Amino acid sequence: MSDKANLPVGDPGHGDSVASWAAVITIMVAFTVGTLAFWFEQPSLVWASAALAVVGVILGIALKRAGYGVNGSKSKH
């Protein structure tokens, strides 16, 4: 019996999509690098990490619009 069979009918998938995973991983990497850069007093890397976090948000939105979001046309679910 699969785990999907036990989900409520109205379950939105809780972000189990390519778009959400790509966005979250990109943003997590950005914050990790930004934290290390802040700790080692590298302001240019801190700002680059902030920009990467913004790119992660844009990436998630773009992939969702391209059909890779929850229940998107190109998602497996």
N, CA, C and O atoms as a Tripos MOL2 file, in Angstrom:
@<TRIPOS>MOLECULE
protein
  308   307    77     0     0
PROTEIN
NO_CHARGES

@<TRIPOS>ATOM
      1 N           0.8430   -1.1670    0.0000 N.3       1 MET1
      2 CA          0.0000    0.0000    0.0000 C.3       1 MET1
      3 C           0.8950    1.2390    0.0000 C.2       1 MET1
      4 O           1.8110    1.3330    0.8180 O.2       1 MET1
      5 N           0.6540    2.1640   -0.8760 N.am      2 SER2
      6 CA          1.5110    3.3430   -0.9690 C.3       2 SER2
      7 C           1.1130    4.3900    0.0620 C.2       2 SER2
      8 O          -0.0080    4.3890    0.5700 O.2       2 SER2
      9 N           2.0480    5.2790    0.3590 N.am      3 ASP3
     10 CA          1.7840    6.3570    1.3030 C.3       3 ASP3
     11 C           0.7600    7.3420    0.7470 C.2       3 ASP3
     12 O           0.0300    7.9710    1.5120 O.2       3 ASP3
     13 N           0.7000    7.4800   -0.5690 N.am      4 LYS4
     14 CA         -0.2430    8.4150   -1.1950 C.3       4 LYS4
     15 C          -1.6940    7.9930   -0.9580 C.2       4 LYS4
     16 O          -2.5890    8.8380   -0.9650 O.2       4 LYS4
     17 N          -1.9350    6.7040   -0.7510 N.am      5 ALA5
     18 CA         -3.2980    6.2200   -0.5460 C.3       5 ALA5
     19 C          -3.8730    6.7160    0.7780 C.2       5 ALA5
     20 O          -5.0930    6.7970    0.9260 O.2       5 ALA5
     21 N          -3.0140    7.0480    1.7420 N.am      6 ASN6
     22 CA         -3.4720    7.4740    3.0540 C.3       6 ASN6
     23 C          -3.6180    8.9850    3.1920 C.2       6 ASN6
     24 O          -4.0160    9.4640    4.2530 O.2       6 ASN6
     25 N          -3.3090    9.7420    2.1510 N.am      7 LEU7
     26 CA         -3.4040   11.1910    2.2250 C.3       7 LEU7
     27 C          -4.8510   11.6440    2.1420 C.2       7 LEU7
     28 O          -5.6650   11.0190    1.4620 O.2       7 LEU7
     29 N          -5.1710   12.7270    2.8300 N.am      8 PRO8
     30 CA         -6.5230   13.2760    2.7010 C.3       8 PRO8
     31 C          -6.7890   13.7140    1.2660 C.2       8 PRO8
     32 O          -5.8570   14.0170    0.5210 O.2       8 PRO8
     33 N          -8.0480   13.7450    0.8850 N.am      9 VAL9
     34 CA         -8.4320   14.0780   -0.4830 C.3       9 VAL9
     35 C          -7.9500   15.4680   -0.8720 C.2       9 VAL9
     36 O          -7.5030   15.6610   -2.0020 O.2       9 VAL9
     37 N          -8.0280   16.4310    0.0200 N.am     10 GLY10
     38 CA         -7.6650   17.8040   -0.2980 C.3      10 GLY10
     39 C          -6.2080   18.1390   -0.0460 C.2      10 GLY10
     40 O          -5.8560   19.3180   -0.0330 O.2      10 GLY10
     41 N          -5.3420   17.1450    0.1550 N.am     11 ASP11
     42 CA         -3.9400   17.3910    0.4600 C.3      11 ASP11
     43 C          -3.2380   18.0350   -0.7300 C.2      11 ASP11
     44 O          -3.2360   17.4590   -1.8180 O.2      11 ASP11
     45 N          -2.6410   19.2130   -0.5550 N.am     12 PRO12
     46 CA         -1.9990   19.9030   -1.6710 C.3      12 PRO12
     47 C          -0.6250   19.3560   -2.0200 C.2      12 PRO12
     48 O          -0.0310   19.8080   -2.9990 O.2      12 PRO12
     49 N          -0.0970   18.4060   -1.2660 N.am     13 GLY13
     50 CA          1.2090   17.8410   -1.5560 C.3      13 GLY13
     51 C           2.3180   18.4380   -0.7130 C.2      13 GLY13
     52 O           3.4340   17.9170   -0.7090 O.2      13 GLY13
     53 N           2.0390   19.5110   -0.0050 N.am     14 HIS14
     54 CA          2.9910   20.1550    0.8910 C.3      14 HIS14
     55 C           4.3290   20.4470    0.2310 C.2      14 HIS14
     56 O           5.3760   20.2530    0.8480 O.2      14 HIS14
     57 N           4.3090   20.9060   -1.0010 N.am     15 GLY15
     58 CA          5.5240   21.3390   -1.6680 C.3      15 GLY15
     59 C           6.3870   20.2300   -2.2070 C.2      15 GLY15
     60 O           7.5620   20.4560   -2.4960 O.2      15 GLY15
     61 N           5.8480   19.0400   -2.3540 N.am     16 ASP16
     62 CA          6.6220   17.9220   -2.8840 C.3      16 ASP16
     63 C           6.6890   18.0540   -4.4040 C.2      16 ASP16
     64 O           5.9900   17.3500   -5.1330 O.2      16 ASP16
     65 N           7.5450   18.9720   -4.8700 N.am     17 SER17
     66 CA          7.6610   19.2130   -6.3010 C.3      17 SER17
     67 C           9.0840   19.6360   -6.6370 C.2      17 SER17
     68 O           9.8590   20.0110   -5.7580 O.2      17 SER17
     69 N           9.4070   19.5720   -7.8990 N.am     18 VAL18
     70 CA         10.7280   19.9980   -8.3670 C.3      18 VAL18
     71 C          10.9360   21.4790   -8.0510 C.2      18 VAL18
     72 O          12.0160   21.8770   -7.6150 O.2      18 VAL18
     73 N           9.9120   22.2870   -8.2700 N.am     19 ALA19
     74 CA         10.0260   23.7300   -8.0380 C.3      19 ALA19
     75 C          10.3570   24.0350   -6.5810 C.2      19 ALA19
     76 O          11.2440   24.8410   -6.2980 O.2      19 ALA19
     77 N           9.6580   23.4030   -5.6710 N.am     20 SER20
     78 CA          9.8940   23.6960   -4.2580 C.3      20 SER20
     79 C          11.2440   23.1700   -3.7860 C.2      20 SER20
     80 O          11.9430   23.8480   -3.0320 O.2      20 SER20
     81 N          11.6150   21.9740   -4.2180 N.am     21 TRP21
     82 CA         12.9130   21.4310   -3.8220 C.3      21 TRP21
     83 C          14.0570   22.2780   -4.3560 C.2      21 TRP21
     84 O          15.0100   22.5560   -3.6280 O.2      21 TRP21
     85 N          13.9780   22.6900   -5.6070 N.am     22 ALA22
     86 CA         15.0360   23.5200   -6.1950 C.3      22 ALA22
     87 C          15.1520   24.8490   -5.4530 C.2      22 ALA22
     88 O          16.2550   25.3150   -5.1700 O.2      22 ALA22
     89 N          14.0160   25.4520   -5.1440 N.am     23 ALA23
     90 CA         14.0300   26.7320   -4.4340 C.3      23 ALA23
     91 C          14.6050   26.5790   -3.0310 C.2      23 ALA23
     92 O          15.4630   27.3600   -2.6220 O.2      23 ALA23
     93 N          14.1420   25.5870   -2.3010 N.am     24 VAL24
     94 CA         14.5860   25.4000   -0.9180 C.3      24 VAL24
     95 C          16.0750   25.0730   -0.8530 C.2      24 VAL24
     96 O          16.7900   25.6210   -0.0150 O.2      24 VAL24
     97 N          16.5450   24.1940   -1.7210 N.am     25 ILE25
     98 CA         17.9700   23.8380   -1.7060 C.3      25 ILE25
     99 C          18.8310   25.0450   -2.0540 C.2      25 ILE25
    100 O          19.8570   25.2790   -1.4160 O.2      25 ILE25
    101 N          18.4230   25.8110   -3.0630 N.am     26 THR26
    102 CA         19.1830   26.9980   -3.4520 C.3      26 THR26
    103 C          19.2280   28.0150   -2.3110 C.2      26 THR26
    104 O          20.2810   28.5870   -2.0280 O.2      26 THR26
    105 N          18.1020   28.2370   -1.6650 N.am     27 ILE27
    106 CA         18.0500   29.2040   -0.5690 C.3      27 ILE27
    107 C          18.8510   28.7070    0.6340 C.2      27 ILE27
    108 O          19.5170   29.5030    1.2960 O.2      27 ILE27
    109 N          18.7990   27.4100    0.9270 N.am     28 MET28
    110 CA         19.5830   26.8640    2.0420 C.3      28 MET28
    111 C          21.0800   26.9990    1.7970 C.2      28 MET28
    112 O          21.8310   27.3440    2.7090 O.2      28 MET28
    113 N          21.5140   26.7300    0.5720 N.am     29 VAL29
    114 CA         22.9290   26.9040    0.2290 C.3      29 VAL29
    115 C          23.3140   28.3740    0.3810 C.2      29 VAL29
    116 O          24.3780   28.6880    0.9150 O.2      29 VAL29
    117 N          22.4520   29.2680   -0.0870 N.am     30 ALA30
    118 CA         22.7300   30.7010    0.0150 C.3      30 ALA30
    119 C          22.8960   31.1300    1.4730 C.2      30 ALA30
    120 O          23.8310   31.8600    1.8010 O.2      30 ALA30
    121 N          22.0010   30.6820    2.3420 N.am     31 PHE31
    122 CA         22.0940   31.0740    3.7440 C.3      31 PHE31
    123 C          23.2920   30.4320    4.4350 C.2      31 PHE31
    124 O          23.8970   31.0500    5.3110 O.2      31 PHE31
    125 N          23.6420   29.2100    4.0610 N.am     32 THR32
    126 CA         24.8160   28.5590    4.6420 C.3      32 THR32
    127 C          26.0890   29.2950    4.2470 C.2      32 THR32
    128 O          26.9240   29.6040    5.0970 O.2      32 THR32
    129 N          26.2320   29.5740    2.9570 N.am     33 VAL33
    130 CA         27.4110   30.3010    2.4760 C.3      33 VAL33
    131 C          27.4350   31.7140    3.0640 C.2      33 VAL33
    132 O          28.4910   32.2120    3.4540 O.2      33 VAL33
    133 N          26.2740   32.3500    3.1260 N.am     34 GLY34
    134 CA         26.2020   33.6950    3.6910 C.3      34 GLY34
    135 C          26.5970   33.7380    5.1550 C.2      34 GLY34
    136 O          27.2700   34.6700    5.5940 O.2      34 GLY34
    137 N          26.1830   32.7370    5.9080 N.am     35 THR35
    138 CA         26.5460   32.6710    7.3210 C.3      35 THR35
    139 C          28.0490   32.4860    7.4890 C.2      35 THR35
    140 O          28.6760   33.1580    8.3070 O.2      35 THR35
    141 N          28.6190   31.5770    6.7140 N.am     36 LEU36
    142 CA         30.0690   31.3670    6.7800 C.3      36 LEU36
    143 C          30.8290   32.6150    6.3340 C.2      36 LEU36
    144 O          31.8400   32.9780    6.9340 O.2      36 LEU36
    145 N          30.3440   33.2600    5.2930 N.am     37 ALA37
    146 CA         30.9940   34.4800    4.8090 C.3      37 ALA37
    147 C          30.9210   35.5900    5.8610 C.2      37 ALA37
    148 O          31.8840   36.3330    6.0480 O.2      37 ALA37
    149 N          29.7980   35.6980    6.5370 N.am     38 PHE38
    150 CA         29.6620   36.6930    7.6000 C.3      38 PHE38
    151 C          30.6280   36.3940    8.7380 C.2      38 PHE38
    152 O          31.2600   37.2920    9.2940 O.2      38 PHE38
    153 N          30.7260   35.1140    9.0690 N.am     39 TRP39
    154 CA         31.6040   34.6910   10.1570 C.3      39 TRP39
    155 C          33.0710   34.9840    9.8330 C.2      39 TRP39
    156 O          33.8340   35.3940   10.7080 O.2      39 TRP39
    157 N          33.4600   34.7720    8.5690 N.am     40 PHE40
    158 CA         34.8360   35.0250    8.1370 C.3      40 PHE40
    159 C          35.0400   36.4470    7.6080 C.2      40 PHE40
    160 O          36.0680   36.7480    7.0010 O.2      40 PHE40
    161 N          34.0640   37.3090    7.8390 N.am     41 GLU41
    162 CA         34.1370   38.7290    7.4930 C.3      41 GLU41
    163 C          34.4530   38.9580    6.0130 C.2      41 GLU41
    164 O          35.4110   39.6460    5.6610 O.2      41 GLU41
    165 N          33.6220   38.3630    5.1650 N.am     42 GLN42
    166 CA         33.7400   38.5140    3.7140 C.3      42 GLN42
    167 C          32.4640   39.1700    3.1880 C.2      42 GLN42
    168 O          31.5640   38.4780    2.7130 O.2      42 GLN42
    169 N          32.3800   40.4950    3.2670 N.am     43 PRO43
    170 CA         31.1240   41.1660    2.9140 C.3      43 PRO43
    171 C          30.6780   40.9380    1.4710 C.2      43 PRO43
    172 O          29.4780   40.8810    1.2030 O.2      43 PRO43
    173 N          31.6130   40.8090    0.5470 N.am     44 SER44
    174 CA         31.2020   40.5830   -0.8480 C.3      44 SER44
    175 C          30.5060   39.2310   -0.9960 C.2      44 SER44
    176 O          29.5540   39.1070   -1.7660 O.2      44 SER44
    177 N          30.9690   38.2250   -0.2700 N.am     45 LEU45
    178 CA         30.3120   36.9140   -0.3120 C.3      45 LEU45
    179 C          28.9670   36.9330    0.4090 C.2      45 LEU45
    180 O          28.0460   36.2120    0.0270 O.2      45 LEU45
    181 N          28.8530   37.7480    1.4400 N.am     46 VAL46
    182 CA         27.5640   37.8820    2.1280 C.3      46 VAL46
    183 C          26.5310   38.4340    1.1520 C.2      46 VAL46
    184 O          25.4140   37.9230    1.0720 O.2      46 VAL46
    185 N          26.9010   39.4780    0.4100 N.am     47 TRP47
    186 CA         25.9670   40.0690   -0.5560 C.3      47 TRP47
    187 C          25.6980   39.1320   -1.7230 C.2      47 TRP47
    188 O          24.5770   39.0820   -2.2310 O.2      47 TRP47
    189 N          26.7110   38.3920   -2.1540 N.am     48 ALA48
    190 CA         26.4950   37.4080   -3.2230 C.3      48 ALA48
    191 C          25.5330   36.3190   -2.7530 C.2      48 ALA48
    192 O          24.7070   35.8400   -3.5300 O.2      48 ALA48
    193 N          25.6380   35.9330   -1.4980 N.am     49 SER49
    194 CA         24.7270   34.9290   -0.9440 C.3      49 SER49
    195 C          23.3060   35.4650   -0.8440 C.2      49 SER49
    196 O          22.3440   34.7310   -1.0680 O.2      49 SER49
    197 N          23.1760   36.7340   -0.5100 N.am     50 ALA50
    198 CA         21.8460   37.3490   -0.4750 C.3      50 ALA50
    199 C          21.2360   37.3420   -1.8710 C.2      50 ALA50
    200 O          20.0470   37.0710   -2.0390 O.2      50 ALA50
    201 N          22.0590   37.6400   -2.8660 N.am     51 ALA51
    202 CA         21.5750   37.6050   -4.2540 C.3      51 ALA51
    203 C          21.1810   36.1860   -4.6510 C.2      51 ALA51
    204 O          20.1890   35.9900   -5.3530 O.2      51 ALA51
    205 N          21.9570   35.1920   -4.2010 N.am     52 LEU52
    206 CA         21.6320   33.7990   -4.5120 C.3      52 LEU52
    207 C          20.3070   33.3880   -3.8720 C.2      52 LEU52
    208 O          19.5540   32.6110   -4.4590 O.2      52 LEU52
    209 N          20.0190   33.8940   -2.6880 N.am     53 ALA53
    210 CA         18.7320   33.5970   -2.0500 C.3      53 ALA53
    211 C          17.5790   34.1630   -2.8760 C.2      53 ALA53
    212 O          16.5380   33.5220   -3.0200 O.2      53 ALA53
    213 N          17.7690   35.3560   -3.4130 N.am     54 VAL54
    214 CA         16.7430   35.9500   -4.2820 C.3      54 VAL54
    215 C          16.5880   35.1180   -5.5490 C.2      54 VAL54
    216 O          15.4730   34.9080   -6.0260 O.2      54 VAL54
    217 N          17.7100   34.6430   -6.0960 N.am     55 VAL55
    218 CA         17.6620   33.7720   -7.2770 C.3      55 VAL55
    219 C          16.8820   32.4990   -6.9580 C.2      55 VAL55
    220 O          16.1350   32.0080   -7.8050 O.2      55 VAL55
    221 N          17.0420   31.9590   -5.7530 N.am     56 GLY56
    222 CA         16.3000   30.7680   -5.3520 C.3      56 GLY56
    223 C          14.7990   30.9860   -5.3600 C.2      56 GLY56
    224 O          14.0410   30.1140   -5.7850 O.2      56 GLY56
    225 N          14.3680   32.1470   -4.8920 N.am     57 VAL57
    226 CA         12.9340   32.4710   -4.9070 C.3      57 VAL57
    227 C          12.4390   32.5870   -6.3470 C.2      57 VAL57
    228 O          11.3910   32.0450   -6.6990 O.2      57 VAL57
    229 N          13.1980   33.2950   -7.1680 N.am     58 ILE58
    230 CA         12.8200   33.4590   -8.5800 C.3      58 ILE58
    231 C          12.8010   32.1070   -9.2860 C.2      58 ILE58
    232 O          11.9190   31.8450  -10.1040 O.2      58 ILE58
    233 N          13.7710   31.2490   -8.9730 N.am     59 LEU59
    234 CA         13.8280   29.9110   -9.5640 C.3      59 LEU59
    235 C          12.5780   29.1060   -9.2210 C.2      59 LEU59
    236 O          11.9980   28.4590  -10.0930 O.2      59 LEU59
    237 N          12.1640   29.1430   -7.9660 N.am     60 GLY60
    238 CA         10.9610   28.4230   -7.5560 C.3      60 GLY60
    239 C           9.7200   28.9140   -8.2810 C.2      60 GLY60
    240 O           8.8940   28.1160   -8.7230 O.2      60 GLY60
    241 N           9.5900   30.2240   -8.4000 N.am     61 ILE61
    242 CA          8.4350   30.7990   -9.0990 C.3      61 ILE61
    243 C           8.4580   30.4320  -10.5750 C.2      61 ILE61
    244 O           7.4310   30.0680  -11.1470 O.2      61 ILE61
    245 N           9.6410   30.5300  -11.1920 N.am     62 ALA62
    246 CA          9.7570   30.2190  -12.6220 C.3      62 ALA62
    247 C           9.4510   28.7470  -12.8990 C.2      62 ALA62
    248 O           8.7540   28.4310  -13.8630 O.2      62 ALA62
    249 N           9.9660   27.8480  -12.0620 N.am     63 LEU63
    250 CA          9.6940   26.4250  -12.2600 C.3      63 LEU63
    251 C           8.2210   26.1000  -12.0260 C.2      63 LEU63
    252 O           7.6580   25.2460  -12.7110 O.2      63 LEU63
    253 N           7.5980   26.7710  -11.0700 N.am     64 LYS64
    254 CA          6.1670   26.5550  -10.8370 C.3      64 LYS64
    255 C           5.3640   26.9780  -12.0600 C.2      64 LYS64
    256 O           4.4580   26.2660  -12.4940 O.2      64 LYS64
    257 N           5.6960   28.1310  -12.6090 N.am     65 ARG65
    258 CA          4.9870   28.6110  -13.8050 C.3      65 ARG65
    259 C           5.2620   27.7370  -15.0230 C.2      65 ARG65
    260 O           4.4450   27.6690  -15.9410 O.2      65 ARG65
    261 N           6.4230   27.0660  -15.0310 N.am     66 ALA66
    262 CA          6.7690   26.1800  -16.1420 C.3      66 ALA66
    263 C           6.0990   24.8110  -16.0170 C.2      66 ALA66
    264 O           6.2400   23.9720  -16.9060 O.2      66 ALA66
    265 N           5.3740   24.5790  -14.9230 N.am     67 GLY67
    266 CA          4.6420   23.3270  -14.7700 C.3      67 GLY67
    267 C           5.2810   22.3220  -13.8410 C.2      67 GLY67
    268 O           4.8420   21.1730  -13.7850 O.2      67 GLY67
    269 N           6.3140   22.7260  -13.1070 N.am     68 TYR68
    270 CA          7.0020   21.8070  -12.2060 C.3      68 TYR68
    271 C           6.5890   21.9810  -10.7480 C.2      68 TYR68
    272 O           7.2550   21.4520   -9.8580 O.2      68 TYR68
    273 N           5.5210   22.7010  -10.4890 N.am     69 GLY69
    274 CA          5.0120   22.8820   -9.1330 C.3      69 GLY69
    275 C           4.1280   21.7180   -8.7240 C.2      69 GLY69
    276 O           3.9800   20.7450   -9.4640 O.2      69 GLY69
    277 N           3.5410   21.8270   -7.5400 N.am     70 VAL70
    278 CA          2.6240   20.7940   -7.0500 C.3      70 VAL70
    279 C           1.4550   20.6810   -8.0180 C.2      70 VAL70
    280 O           0.8210   21.6790   -8.3600 O.2      70 VAL70
    281 N           1.1770   19.4660   -8.4540 N.am     71 ASN71
    282 CA          0.1220   19.1770   -9.4320 C.3      71 ASN71
    283 C           0.3160   19.9110  -10.7540 C.2      71 ASN71
    284 O          -0.6520   20.1660  -11.4700 O.2      71 ASN71
    285 N           1.5550   20.2480  -11.0790 N.am     72 GLY72
    286 CA          1.8480   20.9180  -12.3440 C.3      72 GLY72
    287 C           1.7540   19.9570  -13.5120 C.2      72 GLY72
    288 O           1.7180   18.7400  -13.3320 O.2      72 GLY72
    289 N           1.7140   20.5130  -14.7050 N.am     73 SER73
    290 CA          1.5500   19.6870  -15.9010 C.3      73 SER73
    291 C           2.7560   18.7890  -16.1660 C.2      73 SER73
    292 O           2.6200   17.7560  -16.8210 O.2      73 SER73
    293 N           3.9310   19.1670  -15.6690 N.am     74 LYS74
    294 CA          5.1340   18.3700  -15.9200 C.3      74 LYS74
    295 C           5.6050   17.5980  -14.6960 C.2      74 LYS74
    296 O           6.6430   16.9380  -14.7470 O.2      74 LYS74
    297 N           4.8630   17.6690  -13.5970 N.am     75 SER75
    298 CA          5.2550   16.9240  -12.4040 C.3      75 SER75
    299 C           4.7670   15.4880  -12.5060 C.2      75 SER75
    300 O           3.8230   15.1910  -13.2390 O.2      75 SER75
    301 N           5.4150   14.6050  -11.7680 N.am     76 LYS76
    302 CA          5.0950   13.1720  -11.8320 C.3      76 LYS76
    303 C           3.8130   12.8240  -11.0950 C.2      76 LYS76
    304 O           3.1990   11.7960  -11.3840 O.2      76 LYS76
    305 N           3.3970   13.6510  -10.1560 N.am     77 HIS77
    306 CA          2.2560   13.3130   -9.2940 C.3      77 HIS77
    307 C           0.9580   13.6030   -9.9620 C.2      77 HIS77
    308 O          -0.1020   13.3770   -9.3770 O.2      77 HIS77
@<TRIPOS>BOND
     1     1     2 1
     2     2     3 1
     3     3     4 2
     4     3     5 am
     5     5     6 1
     6     6     7 1
     7     7     8 2
     8     7     9 am
     9     9    10 1
    10    10    11 1
    11    11    12 2
    12    11    13 am
    13    13    14 1
    14    14    15 1
    15    15    16 2
    16    15    17 am
    17    17    18 1
    18    18    19 1
    19    19    20 2
    20    19    21 am
    21    21    22 1
    22    22    23 1
    23    23    24 2
    24    23    25 am
    25    25    26 1
    26    26    27 1
    27    27    28 2
    28    27    29 am
    29    29    30 1
    30    30    31 1
    31    31    32 2
    32    31    33 am
    33    33    34 1
    34    34    35 1
    35    35    36 2
    36    35    37 am
    37    37    38 1
    38    38    39 1
    39    39    40 2
    40    39    41 am
    41    41    42 1
    42    42    43 1
    43    43    44 2
    44    43    45 am
    45    45    46 1
    46    46    47 1
    47    47    48 2
    48    47    49 am
    49    49    50 1
    50    50    51 1
    51    51    52 2
    52    51    53 am
    53    53    54 1
    54    54    55 1
    55    55    56 2
    56    55    57 am
    57    57    58 1
    58    58    59 1
    59    59    60 2
    60    59    61 am
    61    61    62 1
    62    62    63 1
    63    63    64 2
    64    63    65 am
    65    65    66 1
    66    66    67 1
    67    67    68 2
    68    67    69 am
    69    69    70 1
    70    70    71 1
    71    71    72 2
    72    71    73 am
    73    73    74 1
    74    74    75 1
    75    75    76 2
    76    75    77 am
    77    77    78 1
    78    78    79 1
    79    79    80 2
    80    79    81 am
    81    81    82 1
    82    82    83 1
    83    83    84 2
    84    83    85 am
    85    85    86 1
    86    86    87 1
    87    87    88 2
    88    87    89 am
    89    89    90 1
    90    90    91 1
    91    91    92 2
    92    91    93 am
    93    93    94 1
    94    94    95 1
    95    95    96 2
    96    95    97 am
    97    97    98 1
    98    98    99 1
    99    99   100 2
   100    99   101 am
   101   101   102 1
   102   102   103 1
   103   103   104 2
   104   103   105 am
   105   105   106 1
   106   106   107 1
   107   107   108 2
   108   107   109 am
   109   109   110 1
   110   110   111 1
   111   111   112 2
   112   111   113 am
   113   113   114 1
   114   114   115 1
   115   115   116 2
   116   115   117 am
   117   117   118 1
   118   118   119 1
   119   119   120 2
   120   119   121 am
   121   121   122 1
   122   122   123 1
   123   123   124 2
   124   123   125 am
   125   125   126 1
   126   126   127 1
   127   127   128 2
   128   127   129 am
   129   129   130 1
   130   130   131 1
   131   131   132 2
   132   131   133 am
   133   133   134 1
   134   134   135 1
   135   135   136 2
   136   135   137 am
   137   137   138 1
   138   138   139 1
   139   139   140 2
   140   139   141 am
   141   141   142 1
   142   142   143 1
   143   143   144 2
   144   143   145 am
   145   145   146 1
   146   146   147 1
   147   147   148 2
   148   147   149 am
   149   149   150 1
   150   150   151 1
   151   151   152 2
   152   151   153 am
   153   153   154 1
   154   154   155 1
   155   155   156 2
   156   155   157 am
   157   157   158 1
   158   158   159 1
   159   159   160 2
   160   159   161 am
   161   161   162 1
   162   162   163 1
   163   163   164 2
   164   163   165 am
   165   165   166 1
   166   166   167 1
   167   167   168 2
   168   167   169 am
   169   169   170 1
   170   170   171 1
   171   171   172 2
   172   171   173 am
   173   173   174 1
   174   174   175 1
   175   175   176 2
   176   175   177 am
   177   177   178 1
   178   178   179 1
   179   179   180 2
   180   179   181 am
   181   181   182 1
   182   182   183 1
   183   183   184 2
   184   183   185 am
   185   185   186 1
   186   186   187 1
   187   187   188 2
   188   187   189 am
   189   189   190 1
   190   190   191 1
   191   191   192 2
   192   191   193 am
   193   193   194 1
   194   194   195 1
   195   195   196 2
   196   195   197 am
   197   197   198 1
   198   198   199 1
   199   199   200 2
   200   199   201 am
   201   201   202 1
   202   202   203 1
   203   203   204 2
   204   203   205 am
   205   205   206 1
   206   206   207 1
   207   207   208 2
   208   207   209 am
   209   209   210 1
   210   210   211 1
   211   211   212 2
   212   211   213 am
   213   213   214 1
   214   214   215 1
   215   215   216 2
   216   215   217 am
   217   217   218 1
   218   218   219 1
   219   219   220 2
   220   219   221 am
   221   221   222 1
   222   222   223 1
   223   223   224 2
   224   223   225 am
   225   225   226 1
   226   226   227 1
   227   227   228 2
   228   227   229 am
   229   229   230 1
   230   230   231 1
   231   231   232 2
   232   231   233 am
   233   233   234 1
   234   234   235 1
   235   235   236 2
   236   235   237 am
   237   237   238 1
   238   238   239 1
   239   239   240 2
   240   239   241 am
   241   241   242 1
   242   242   243 1
   243   243   244 2
   244   243   245 am
   245   245   246 1
   246   246   247 1
   247   247   248 2
   248   247   249 am
   249   249   250 1
   250   250   251 1
   251   251   252 2
   252   251   253 am
   253   253   254 1
   254   254   255 1
   255   255   256 2
   256   255   257 am
   257   257   258 1
   258   258   259 1
   259   259   260 2
   260   259   261 am
   261   261   262 1
   262   262   263 1
   263   263   264 2
   264   263   265 am
   265   265   266 1
   266   266   267 1
   267   267   268 2
   268   267   269 am
   269   269   270 1
   270   270   271 1
   271   271   272 2
   272   271   273 am
   273   273   274 1
   274   274   275 1
   275   275   276 2
   276   275   277 am
   277   277   278 1
   278   278   279 1
   279   279   280 2
   280   279   281 am
   281   281   282 1
   282   282   283 1
   283   283   284 2
   284   283   285 am
   285   285   286 1
   286   286   287 1
   287   287   288 2
   288   287   289 am
   289   289   290 1
   290   290   291 1
   291   291   292 2
   292   291   293 am
   293   293   294 1
   294   294   295 1
   295   295   296 2
   296   295   297 am
   297   297   298 1
   298   298   299 1
   299   299   300 2
   300   299   301 am
   301   301   302 1
   302   302   303 1
   303   303   304 2
   304   303   305 am
   305   305   306 1
   306   306   307 1
   307   307   308 2
@<TRIPOS>SUBSTRUCTURE
     1 MET1         2 RESIDUE 1 A MET
     2 SER2         6 RESIDUE 1 A SER
     3 ASP3        10 RESIDUE 1 A ASP
     4 LYS4        14 RESIDUE 1 A LYS
     5 ALA5        18 RESIDUE 1 A ALA
     6 ASN6        22 RESIDUE 1 A ASN
     7 LEU7        26 RESIDUE 1 A LEU
     8 PRO8        30 RESIDUE 1 A PRO
     9 VAL9        34 RESIDUE 1 A VAL
    10 GLY10       38 RESIDUE 1 A GLY
    11 ASP11       42 RESIDUE 1 A ASP
    12 PRO12       46 RESIDUE 1 A PRO
    13 GLY13       50 RESIDUE 1 A GLY
    14 HIS14       54 RESIDUE 1 A HIS
    15 GLY15       58 RESIDUE 1 A GLY
    16 ASP16       62 RESIDUE 1 A ASP
    17 SER17       66 RESIDUE 1 A SER
    18 VAL18       70 RESIDUE 1 A VAL
    19 ALA19       74 RESIDUE 1 A ALA
    20 SER20       78 RESIDUE 1 A SER
    21 TRP21       82 RESIDUE 1 A TRP
    22 ALA22       86 RESIDUE 1 A ALA
    23 ALA23       90 RESIDUE 1 A ALA
    24 VAL24       94 RESIDUE 1 A VAL
    25 ILE25       98 RESIDUE 1 A ILE
    26 THR26      102 RESIDUE 1 A THR
    27 ILE27      106 RESIDUE 1 A ILE
    28 MET28      110 RESIDUE 1 A MET
    29 VAL29      114 RESIDUE 1 A VAL
    30 ALA30      118 RESIDUE 1 A ALA
    31 PHE31      122 RESIDUE 1 A PHE
    32 THR32      126 RESIDUE 1 A THR
    33 VAL33      130 RESIDUE 1 A VAL
    34 GLY34      134 RESIDUE 1 A GLY
    35 THR35      138 RESIDUE 1 A THR
    36 LEU36      142 RESIDUE 1 A LEU
    37 ALA37      146 RESIDUE 1 A ALA
    38 PHE38      150 RESIDUE 1 A PHE
    39 TRP39      154 RESIDUE 1 A TRP
    40 PHE40      158 RESIDUE 1 A PHE
    41 GLU41      162 RESIDUE 1 A GLU
    42 GLN42      166 RESIDUE 1 A GLN
    43 PRO43      170 RESIDUE 1 A PRO
    44 SER44      174 RESIDUE 1 A SER
    45 LEU45      178 RESIDUE 1 A LEU
    46 VAL46      182 RESIDUE 1 A VAL
    47 TRP47      186 RESIDUE 1 A TRP
    48 ALA48      190 RESIDUE 1 A ALA
    49 SER49      194 RESIDUE 1 A SER
    50 ALA50      198 RESIDUE 1 A ALA
    51 ALA51      202 RESIDUE 1 A ALA
    52 LEU52      206 RESIDUE 1 A LEU
    53 ALA53      210 RESIDUE 1 A ALA
    54 VAL54      214 RESIDUE 1 A VAL
    55 VAL55      218 RESIDUE 1 A VAL
    56 GLY56      222 RESIDUE 1 A GLY
    57 VAL57      226 RESIDUE 1 A VAL
    58 ILE58      230 RESIDUE 1 A ILE
    59 LEU59      234 RESIDUE 1 A LEU
    60 GLY60      238 RESIDUE 1 A GLY
    61 ILE61      242 RESIDUE 1 A ILE
    62 ALA62      246 RESIDUE 1 A ALA
    63 LEU63      250 RESIDUE 1 A LEU
    64 LYS64      254 RESIDUE 1 A LYS
    65 ARG65      258 RESIDUE 1 A ARG
    66 ALA66      262 RESIDUE 1 A ALA
    67 GLY67      266 RESIDUE 1 A GLY
    68 TYR68      270 RESIDUE 1 A TYR
    69 GLY69      274 RESIDUE 1 A GLY
    70 VAL70      278 RESIDUE 1 A VAL
    71 ASN71      282 RESIDUE 1 A ASN
    72 GLY72      286 RESIDUE 1 A GLY
    73 SER73      290 RESIDUE 1 A SER
    74 LYS74      294 RESIDUE 1 A LYS
    75 SER75      298 RESIDUE 1 A SER
    76 LYS76      302 RESIDUE 1 A LYS
    77 HIS77      306 RESIDUE 1 A HIS
